[in-house]
Amino acid sequence: MLRDAKRKLSGIIAAEKTKGITIKELVREGEPTEEILKTIEQEKIDLLVMLAHEEGHLEDLFSNRSNDELVRKMPCSILLVKQEPGAILDQGDEEDEDEDLS
């Protein structure tokens, strides 16, 4: 499971790094809320960007009362982004779109 998470994260990040965005990959094991808070403090994160899934773990993470408390205690802003089908483009597709807009 950890290997799959790292592989998926690396694929998503590879596409974004080509756009000049600085990204640090972190995959942690443990209780999600504790690991998120610990990582935010250790890495001095000021904005946490998380992928919102249609079904799955993210909804579970923020759906119960203890996680409501996590959101209130979060020392930084949270941005949940929904990945639409085809949202991650390869470099060639992005250049084609730029040409269409001019």
Kinemage of the C-alpha trace (Angstrom):
@kinemage 1
@onewidth
@group {chain A} dominant
@subgroup {mainchain}
@vectorlist {calphas} color= white
{ca met a 1} P 0.000 0.000 0.000
{ca leu a 2} L 2.802 2.438 0.893
{ca arg a 3} L 4.629 1.610 -2.345
{ca asp a 4} L 1.440 2.295 -4.360
{ca ala a 5} L 0.921 5.627 -2.581
{ca lys a 6} L 4.490 6.707 -3.355
{ca arg a 7} L 4.154 5.667 -7.010
{ca lys a 8} L 0.871 7.566 -7.475
{ca leu a 9} L 2.226 10.643 -5.706
{ca ser a 10} L 5.378 10.623 -7.835
{ca gly a 11} L 3.294 10.507 -11.025
{ca ile a 12} L 1.171 13.471 -10.009
{ca ile a 13} L 4.147 15.502 -8.820
{ca ala a 14} L 6.232 14.824 -11.936
{ca ala a 15} L 3.636 16.617 -14.063
{ca glu a 16} L 3.553 19.642 -11.753
{ca lys a 17} L 7.339 19.991 -11.385
{ca thr a 18} L 7.605 20.692 -15.105
{ca lys a 19} L 5.521 23.815 -14.487
{ca gly a 20} L 8.142 25.324 -12.177
{ca ile a 21} L 6.323 24.540 -8.947
{ca thr a 22} L 8.463 23.489 -5.974
{ca ile a 23} L 6.954 20.384 -4.440
{ca lys a 24} L 8.226 18.147 -1.656
{ca glu a 25} L 6.957 14.572 -1.621
{ca leu a 26} L 5.996 13.210 1.785
{ca val a 27} L 4.393 9.853 2.480
{ca arg a 28} L 3.938 9.001 6.135
{ca glu a 29} L 2.631 5.964 7.946
{ca gly a 30} L 0.496 6.229 11.046
{ca glu a 31} L -2.719 7.801 12.210
{ca pro a 32} L -3.560 10.374 9.502
{ca thr a 33} L -4.552 13.317 11.694
{ca glu a 34} L -1.499 12.981 13.952
{ca glu a 35} L 0.866 12.599 10.997
{ca ile a 36} L -0.611 15.593 9.183
{ca leu a 37} L -0.281 17.877 12.218
{ca lys a 38} L 3.230 16.611 12.993
{ca thr a 39} L 4.383 17.099 9.401
{ca ile a 40} L 2.930 20.616 9.180
{ca glu a 41} L 4.885 21.598 12.280
{ca gln a 42} L 8.145 19.861 11.272
{ca glu a 43} L 8.151 21.163 7.708
{ca lys a 44} L 6.810 24.647 8.597
{ca ile a 45} L 4.029 24.287 6.035
{ca asp a 46} L 1.822 27.343 5.471
{ca leu a 47} L -0.569 25.788 2.936
{ca leu a 48} L -1.601 22.143 2.814
{ca val a 49} L -2.923 21.099 -0.593
{ca met a 50} L -4.763 17.801 -0.652
{ca leu a 51} L -6.472 15.938 -3.439
{ca ala a 52} L -10.172 15.461 -2.722
{ca his a 53} L -11.437 12.084 -3.870
{ca glu a 54} L -14.974 11.262 -4.977
{ca glu a 55} L -14.984 8.243 -2.692
{ca gly a 56} L -12.399 7.150 -0.242
{ca his a 57} L -10.004 8.086 2.453
{ca leu a 58} L -10.108 11.872 2.339
{ca glu a 59} L -13.822 12.006 3.065
{ca asp a 60} L -13.275 9.507 5.885
{ca leu a 61} L -10.430 11.643 7.224
{ca phe a 62} L -12.554 14.779 7.580
{ca ser a 63} L -15.984 13.278 8.238
{ca asn a 64} L -15.968 12.338 11.915
{ca arg a 65} L -15.981 14.495 15.038
{ca ser a 66} L -12.338 13.954 15.976
{ca asn a 67} L -11.305 15.144 12.532
{ca asp a 68} L -13.542 18.196 12.828
{ca glu a 69} L -11.313 19.086 15.764
{ca leu a 70} L -8.228 18.535 13.569
{ca val a 71} L -9.515 21.037 11.029
{ca arg a 72} L -10.125 23.608 13.789
{ca lys a 73} L -6.616 23.051 15.203
{ca met a 74} L -4.911 23.084 11.806
{ca pro a 75} L -2.066 25.624 12.058
{ca cys a 76} L -2.186 26.392 8.337
{ca ser a 77} L -4.659 26.837 5.514
{ca ile a 78} L -6.040 23.781 3.711
{ca leu a 79} L -6.812 23.694 0.009
{ca leu a 80} L -8.747 20.688 -1.263
{ca val a 81} L -8.572 20.263 -5.009
{ca lys a 82} L -10.737 18.003 -7.075
{ca gln a 83} L -8.956 16.289 -9.924
{ca glu a 84} L -11.130 16.267 -12.992
{ca pro a 85} L -10.560 13.557 -15.606
{ca gly a 86} L -7.606 14.647 -17.733
{ca ala a 87} L -6.639 17.410 -15.285
{ca ile a 88} L -2.995 16.380 -15.270
{ca leu a 89} L -1.644 17.160 -18.717
{ca asp a 90} L 1.654 16.244 -20.223
{ca gln a 91} L 3.913 19.066 -21.361
{ca gly a 92} L 2.851 18.749 -25.028
{ca asp a 93} L -0.858 19.076 -24.233
{ca glu a 94} L -0.233 22.167 -22.119
{ca glu a 95} L 1.657 23.921 -24.916
{ca asp a 96} L -1.166 23.145 -27.369
{ca glu a 97} L -3.694 24.711 -24.998
{ca asp a 98} L -1.586 27.863 -24.645
{ca glu a 99} L -1.496 28.258 -28.430
{ca asp a 100} L -5.274 27.876 -28.645
{ca leu a 101} L -5.782 30.719 -26.161
{ca ser a 102} L -3.767 33.311 -28.084
